[in-house]
Amino acid sequence: MKLPCPAPMNPTRRDLLRTAGAIPFVGAAATLIAATDGQRQIAGYQPSQLPSVEQLGKWLRQLHEFGPIRMTGTPQCRAFEEFLATQFAGLGFTVERDQFRLTSWECRITDCSISITEDGGATKTVEVVAYYPFGGSTRGKAAATGRVLYVPGTGVDAAKALAEATPADALANSIVVMDMPLIRSARRATTAPPAPLGHFPEKLPPHVGGPSPSGQSGREIMEVFEHRCKGLIMCYTDVSNDTARHNYLPFSDKHRTLPAIWTGAEGSAYLKSISGKATATIRCDAKLTPDSRADTILATLKGQSDEVVFLTTQTDGPNECNENGGLGVLAVATYWSKIPAEQRRRTLVCSLPTAHYAMGAVMDKETGSGRRGGTRGVLEKWPDMAKRIVAQIAMEQMGAMDWVDMNGTYAPTGHVAPERWIPTPATQETSAKMFLAATVGEDPRYSNATVTPEFGAPGEGGSVRALGLPGIGLMGQPTYFFRADPAGVIDKLNPAVMHNQVAFATKMSLLMDRLTPDQLHGKAPITDFDLFG
């Protein structure tokens, strides 16, 4: 496989486009060339026992073929759950399940539309960029039709002001249009992120930047207008349509009654110009399937003690990057299955929970199970196991290469996407030391890893970190984090990057297997000999 070409330190639009052909394709053969041959490794670690880059590429391709979008309770998501259960059983793990029910929700952009009839008789269509997950569905129903009503200003206060100022009967007959600039979402935090605790490689790839739709929301706007108008159109105004396209946000909301979709800056400008002077008709023909099934998988490999090293992730989501942590956990489990039972000091428990992307629907007491899924649901379902956890690792969004919006073009930078490794706050210095030791011997070309104190979205690892359990969680940070593209994002993934991430997690799990609880909690020193022998 041709390796990714390094991008210029200050890339231009032309430079970014030139790198497009340099991104590895996961279906091709891959060779990971060690750039650090001869360096020491974590004591006892055998690199040959880890699944190869080629194997990771095959698993990613299989994930893609189940269906690029695997939303909770859909057949394609169930196929992935069964694949994981079969794989873990084949490795000698004891497999348990926690079964959930929900009304699943599926949609594509082609199921959505915006059409306008101006008062003068002119008609026009407006491009749909994305849909609001779990928004009201028009499938099998009349389309939502109402007068175009543009919200002056941005933010929830502007939405509330319009809702209060508009007569109830006029609002009830409206399609509300609201601008949702990303810059506001990015500035919600009033404090700067904390300083990193370490990173790999020694010199990180340059940060290209650019607007990212992965921090967008919209739930607070939905809560203002639901049950008060006919439909809602939200507008990405400071990012290209191609970058925002298929963005699956806000995720994990409950089922709503109000149809809601997204358009871009051009659509916003047009809709603003015809506010009060045209009628809009919108469709969001989402498919709702009552009594859908979704399974959480818990896989256990017994060790010499009942103390638990706990790995967790998610198995449902909008693309092959967002929920491929299940494959990362499988890779670590594959390594552990090759360790003789008498050499496994602790028990390995692999948590593969559902409902990360449908928590609201799953927790619905009428149409869902009425209880929590995700890692927190695992801890509640198996409380005895949870009490025995001595250390933990979470793995999400693996193998991502970087793509950015540059002057309206969505293109690859040629670099690995940023990846945050988030430690438990109380033991963060200890976890950072273990992580940096785990990077020794790995190829720096395939990483963009920063050990970052808890800040922002916690991911599935948040539940175990909140309990103060020593450990760390990976959250990849590509701009296509929530991209529910029917074609998938497989072309943006590199299994060599994923191999590095799996190696880090595997080596940390080996340390967690043999270090004392006091060492893991930072109450006793971890020496160089403890790490490398």
ABEGO torsion letter per residue (X at the ends): XBBBBBBBABBBAAAAAAAAAABBBAABBBBBBBAABGBBBBBGBBAAABBBAAAAAAAAAAAAAAEABBBBGBAAAAAAAAAAAAAAAAAGBBBBBBBBBBBBBBBBAAABBBBBBBAAGBBBBBBBABBBBGBBBABGBBBBBBBBBBBBEBEAAAAAAAAAABBAAAAAABBBBBBBBAAAAAAABABBBBBBAEBOBABBBBBAEEBBAAABBGAAAAAAABGABABBBBBBAABBAAAABGBBOBBGBBBBABBBBBBBAAAAAAAAAABGABBBBBBBBBBBBBGBBBBBBBBBBBBABABBBBBBBBABEABAAAAAAAAAAAAAAAAAAABBAAABABBBBBBBBBGAAAAAAAABAAABAGBBBEAAAAAAABAAAAAABABBBBBBGBGBBBBBBBGGBBBBAGBBBBBBBBBBAAAAAAAAAAAAAAABGBBAAABBBBBBBBBEBAEAAAAAAAAGBBEBBBBBABAAAABBBAAEAAAABBAAAAAAAAAAAAAAAAAAAABBAAAAAGABBBBAAAAAX
